[in-house]
């Protein structure tokens, strides 16, 4: 009998959606939400640095071509122009890849936008491990870079529900914001949990008596999946979704952490400087003596390859989460 040759993953798997096969998705939720908001608010403008199609800004551009600005491959110019627009009363949303916003244009965001506390909304595509194209495109440290910037609000949405509801709230918020964008076909998950996005607030999605998951971004989806799997092992897991990393909802999170349950943080970001350290800092500052188990990307430059393979390799897949929790429980 001839052995079956394993299916070879093609380049498209490197940029594939992280949605599971057959999962409900929404196409380009950010682009559609921004276009809809612009219908009722003529201050809204959209800019991009040659990445309209890849940050879903093209949806806005098609709906409002007179309010869309293509800045070319010039991220510093992108943010400088957005700052000028905000100075005259417009509300700009500026999209690029997270790596370019965080690494190439940091100084412009800091001094042109954050220091004067302008209402500029930076939209970063491919946050964390949402592409297999390697370190040049994997923004695994963007939250760590941005957390120290005064005035900057940081949002890490889980799904299409988060993104659609976040856009008008970001526009209305005073000062600059940074959105870790999930683009393309984005899973739709949180509508099953009586959930609404509220800027600056965390939400308890489900209760549990044995373990508390504190998660952000796409890892909230994985946390919910892992909780279902752990129930088969008779492990009862609560899930707290914290989409706003800064300012952080310390009150809601600490009220869940302050128990005899195992606490696990889950994030699509390096273990350095992201959600884990945000929660750990809050725990220590409040005087709680709690062990916190981090599920995060390693402090390393990651490999290129097929996205599903990389999620398994670096611990973001549901099965690896389950295994780590069971090991931690002993």
Phi, psi and omega per residue, in radians:
X1 nan 2.263 -3.111
X2 -1.382 2.286 3.126
X3 -1.163 2.494 3.127
X4 -1.322 2.258 3.124
X5 -1.317 2.208 3.141
X6 -1.033 2.505 3.111
X7 -1.160 2.254 -3.117
X8 -1.480 2.215 3.125
X9 -1.330 2.287 -3.100
X10 -1.616 3.084 -3.117
X11 -0.981 -0.573 -3.112
X12 -1.045 -0.457 3.105
X13 -1.187 -0.307 3.128
X14 -1.323 -0.386 -3.140
X15 -2.093 0.321 -3.076
X16 -1.180 2.727 3.006
X17 -1.114 2.573 3.083
X18 -1.451 0.052 3.091
X19 -1.123 2.523 3.096
X20 -1.328 2.687 3.104
X21 -0.966 2.270 3.120
X22 1.412 -0.037 -3.114
X23 -1.285 2.554 3.082
X24 -1.154 2.352 3.116
X25 -2.358 2.845 3.027
X26 -2.163 2.337 -3.093
X27 -1.451 2.208 3.025
X28 0.852 0.963 -3.075
X29 -1.073 -0.612 3.127
X30 -1.130 -0.869 -3.110
X31 -1.023 -0.759 -3.133
X32 -1.213 -0.659 3.133
X33 -1.168 -0.693 3.140
X34 -1.203 -0.719 3.098
X35 -1.087 -0.710 3.133
X36 -1.161 -0.728 3.130
X37 -1.086 -0.679 -3.115
X38 -1.133 -0.399 3.100
X39 -1.118 -0.564 -3.087
X40 -1.861 -0.083 -3.109
X41 -2.406 1.814 -3.062
X42 -1.350 0.051 3.052
X43 -1.449 -0.308 -3.051
X44 -1.225 2.246 3.024
X45 -2.310 2.709 3.133
X46 -2.147 2.397 3.092
X47 -2.299 2.664 3.010
X48 -2.612 2.808 3.137
X49 -1.884 1.228 3.079
X50 1.145 0.407 -3.080
X51 -2.324 0.578 -3.124
X52 -1.019 -0.827 -3.115
X53 -1.147 -0.543 -3.018
X54 -1.685 0.025 3.001
X55 -2.181 0.236 -3.138
X56 1.113 0.199 3.073
X57 -1.221 -0.327 3.134
X58 -1.075 -0.484 3.105
X59 -1.123 -0.775 3.086
X60 -1.130 -0.740 -3.118
X61 -1.048 -0.678 3.135
X62 -1.235 -0.584 -3.122
X63 -1.418 -0.580 -3.050
X64 -2.372 1.146 -3.050
X65 -1.066 -0.485 -3.130
X66 -1.371 -0.126 3.135
X67 -2.082 0.310 3.136
X68 -1.998 2.411 -3.082
X69 -2.285 2.056 3.117
X70 -1.631 1.957 -3.023
X71 -1.653 -0.070 -3.124
X72 1.346 -3.039 -3.082
X73 -1.390 1.228 -3.048
X74 -2.624 1.433 -3.017
X75 -1.167 -0.594 3.114
X76 -1.164 -0.717 3.060
X77 -1.101 -0.700 3.122
X78 -0.943 -0.880 -3.083
X79 -1.323 -0.579 3.081
X80 -1.126 -0.735 3.103
X81 -1.152 -0.703 3.110
X82 -1.080 -0.671 3.100
X83 -1.080 -0.759 3.122
X84 -1.106 -0.675 3.113
X85 -1.126 -0.720 3.123
X86 -1.145 -0.587 3.136
X87 -1.076 -0.514 -3.111
X88 -1.765 0.244 2.984
X89 1.752 0.009 3.047
X90 -1.397 2.874 3.102
X91 -2.093 1.610 -3.064
X92 -1.474 2.499 2.907
X93 -2.003 2.061 -3.050
X94 -1.996 2.079 -3.042
X95 -1.961 2.458 3.016
X96 -2.788 -3.034 3.021
X97 -1.368 2.586 -3.121
X98 -0.984 -0.679 -3.118
X99 -1.072 -0.643 -3.098
X100 -1.327 -0.670 3.103
X101 -1.123 -0.737 -3.050
X102 -1.403 -0.707 -3.019
X103 -1.634 -0.746 -3.020
X104 -1.538 -0.512 -2.966
X105 -2.121 0.345 -3.066
X106 -0.977 -0.838 -3.046
X107 -1.096 -0.638 -3.138
X108 -1.215 -0.684 3.072
X109 -1.146 -0.722 -3.076
X110 -1.172 -0.941 -2.986
X111 -1.576 -0.567 -3.137
X112 -1.468 -0.454 -2.997
X113 -2.067 -0.960 -3.041
X114 -1.254 -0.734 -3.105
X115 -1.086 -0.774 3.035
X116 -1.438 0.011 3.063
X117 1.036 0.872 -3.115
X118 -1.474 2.632 3.125
X119 -1.441 1.345 3.048
X120 -2.035 2.282 -3.098
X121 -1.922 1.907 -3.105
X122 -1.592 2.223 -3.072
X123 -2.005 1.971 -3.043
X124 -1.859 2.020 3.097
X125 -1.468 2.799 3.137
X126 0.995 0.878 3.090
X127 -1.290 2.540 3.081
X128 1.052 -2.378 -3.112
X129 -1.775 1.200 3.054
X130 -2.020 0.250 2.993
X131 -2.581 2.641 3.103
X132 -1.717 0.239 -3.045
X133 -1.447 0.182 3.009
X134 1.514 -3.072 -2.981
X135 -1.029 -0.445 3.141
X136 -1.175 -0.382 -3.100
X137 -2.099 -0.212 -3.092
X138 -1.560 1.859 -3.120
X139 -1.506 1.215 -3.074
X140 -1.376 -0.205 -3.049
X141 -2.162 0.272 -3.044
X142 -1.118 -0.704 3.122
X143 -1.142 -0.708 3.101
X144 -1.051 -0.701 3.118
X145 -1.143 -0.737 -2.983
X146 -1.560 -0.339 -3.052
X147 -1.060 -0.527 -3.107
X148 -1.440 -0.023 -3.093
X149 -1.481 2.072 3.117
X150 -1.051 2.604 3.066
X151 1.309 -0.222 -3.027
X152 -1.506 2.160 3.033
X153 -1.550 2.359 -3.089
X154 -2.103 2.178 -3.109
X155 -2.154 2.280 -3.132
X156 -2.132 1.562 -3.019
X157 -1.330 2.655 3.140
X158 -1.448 -0.726 -2.916
X159 -2.733 -2.928 -3.136
X160 -1.137 -0.609 3.123
X161 -1.072 -0.856 3.108
X162 -0.992 -0.844 -3.061
X163 -1.121 -0.845 -3.108
X164 -1.045 -0.710 -3.111
X165 -1.415 -0.431 -3.111
X166 -1.298 -0.644 -2.998
X167 -0.924 -0.935 3.136
X168 -1.141 -0.527 3.121
X169 -1.261 -0.610 3.063
X170 -1.151 -0.733 3.123
X171 -1.075 -0.627 -3.086
X172 -1.436 -0.300 -3.064
X173 -1.270 2.490 3.064
X174 -1.277 2.393 3.077
X175 1.482 3.131 -3.035
X176 -1.401 2.678 3.081
X177 -2.320 2.712 3.042
X178 -2.236 2.092 -3.131
X179 -1.884 2.159 3.056
X180 -1.427 1.708 -2.953
X181 -1.313 2.350 2.888
X182 -1.828 2.158 -2.955
X183 -2.060 3.006 3.101
X184 1.259 -2.364 3.109
X185 -1.492 1.766 -3.023
X186 -1.752 2.296 3.120
X187 -0.966 2.577 3.044
X188 -2.001 1.898 -2.945
X189 -2.172 -0.837 -2.882
X190 -1.293 -0.203 3.112
X191 -1.177 -0.222 3.124
X192 -1.537 0.010 -3.007
X193 -2.151 0.424 3.122
X194 0.854 0.893 -3.005
X195 -2.020 2.494 2.969
X196 -2.337 2.379 3.077
X197 -1.226 2.284 3.027
X198 -2.305 2.045 -3.073
X199 -0.991 2.228 3.131
X200 1.529 0.026 -3.088
X201 -2.113 2.495 2.976
X202 -1.663 2.844 -3.101
X203 -2.422 2.373 3.047
X204 -1.480 1.939 -3.078
X205 -1.478 -0.539 3.094
X206 -2.724 2.647 3.111
X207 -1.613 2.923 3.125
X208 -3.043 2.530 -2.998
X209 -1.693 -0.191 -3.035
X210 -1.912 -0.668 -3.026
X211 -2.417 2.546 3.014
X212 -2.052 2.053 2.981
X213 -1.595 2.240 2.950
X214 -1.995 2.038 -2.975
X215 -2.365 2.841 3.043
X216 -2.485 2.883 3.059
X217 1.054 -2.682 -3.124
X218 -1.079 -0.318 -3.139
X219 -1.250 -0.254 2.994
X220 -1.181 -0.685 3.046
X221 -1.027 -0.801 3.137
X222 -1.187 -0.599 3.092
X223 -1.092 -0.746 3.122
X224 -1.145 -0.696 3.097
X225 -1.141 -0.760 -3.140
X226 -1.138 -0.623 3.105
X227 -1.078 -0.698 3.101
X228 -1.138 -0.722 3.119
X229 -1.177 -0.694 -3.130
X230 -1.180 -0.453 3.082
X231 -1.086 -0.508 3.088
X232 -1.199 -0.361 3.068
X233 -1.709 0.228 -3.125
X234 1.071 0.662 3.037
X235 -1.969 2.104 -3.051
X236 -1.687 2.071 -2.972
X237 -2.069 2.256 2.961
X238 -1.582 2.599 3.121
X239 -2.219 2.131 3.077
X240 -1.953 2.062 -3.138
X241 -1.651 2.160 -3.112
X242 -2.100 1.399 -3.071
X243 -1.264 -0.417 3.087
X244 -1.689 1.955 -3.136
X245 -1.423 -0.588 3.087
X246 -2.572 2.176 -0.059
X247 -1.228 2.494 -3.017
X248 -1.603 2.450 3.137
X249 -1.449 1.338 -3.091
X250 -1.068 -0.681 -3.073
X251 -1.054 -0.894 -3.120
X252 -1.120 -0.768 -3.094
X253 -1.166 -0.797 -3.110
X254 -1.175 -0.526 3.108
X255 -1.131 -0.494 3.083
X256 -1.517 -0.622 -3.119
X257 -1.210 -0.567 -3.055
X258 -1.351 1.284 3.104
X259 -2.716 -3.091 3.128
X260 -1.595 0.227 3.129
X261 -1.455 2.682 3.013
X262 -1.179 2.339 3.138
X263 -1.870 2.237 -3.137
X264 -2.256 2.240 3.022
X265 -1.738 2.528 -3.129
X266 -2.319 2.192 -3.109
X267 -2.634 2.594 3.061
X268 -1.614 1.152 -3.010
X269 -2.891 2.761 3.067
X270 -1.009 2.660 3.124
X271 -1.137 -0.243 -3.139
X272 -1.624 2.102 2.911
X273 1.417 0.154 -3.096
X274 -1.929 -2.391 -3.067
X275 -1.111 -0.755 -3.128
X276 -0.985 -0.853 -3.108
X277 -1.249 -0.496 3.056
X278 -1.123 -0.823 3.132
X279 -1.180 -0.775 -3.127
X280 -1.051 -0.718 3.114
X281 -1.094 -0.740 3.124
X282 -1.123 -0.696 -3.140
X283 -1.130 -0.827 -3.123
X284 -1.142 -0.763 -3.112
X285 -1.098 -0.532 -3.135
X286 -1.482 -0.109 3.116
X287 1.500 0.184 3.102
X288 -1.389 2.328 3.074
X289 -1.695 1.389 -3.043
X290 -2.096 2.418 2.951
X291 -1.396 2.368 3.093
X292 -2.187 2.200 3.132
X293 -1.697 2.067 3.139
X294 -1.562 2.356 2.896
X295 -1.992 1.894 -3.012
X296 -2.742 3.025 3.066
X297 -1.313 2.648 -3.122
X298 -1.259 2.815 3.070
X299 -1.381 1.332 -3.035
X300 -2.823 2.814 2.938
X301 -1.395 2.250 -2.992
X302 -1.553 2.891 -3.126
X303 -1.342 2.795 2.904
X304 -1.572 2.698 3.131
X305 2.722 -2.986 3.126
X306 -1.203 2.337 -3.047
X307 -1.022 -0.776 3.113
X308 -1.045 -0.666 3.112
X309 -1.128 -0.730 -3.121
X310 -1.174 -0.643 3.095
X311 -1.115 -0.658 3.044
X312 -1.152 -0.803 -3.067
X313 -1.097 -0.683 -3.025
X314 -1.808 0.193 2.923
X315 1.554 0.227 -3.136
X316 -1.613 -0.160 -3.125
X317 -1.312 2.669 -3.083
X318 -1.005 -0.765 -3.113
X319 -1.085 -0.672 -3.138
X320 -1.247 -0.551 3.073
X321 -1.134 -0.825 3.127
X322 -0.999 -0.795 -3.118
X323 -1.100 -0.706 -3.118
X324 -1.201 -0.665 3.124
X325 -1.168 -0.777 3.126
X326 -1.083 -0.668 3.089
X327 -1.141 -0.715 -3.129
X328 -1.171 -0.560 3.108
X329 -1.326 -0.273 3.106
X330 1.295 nan nan
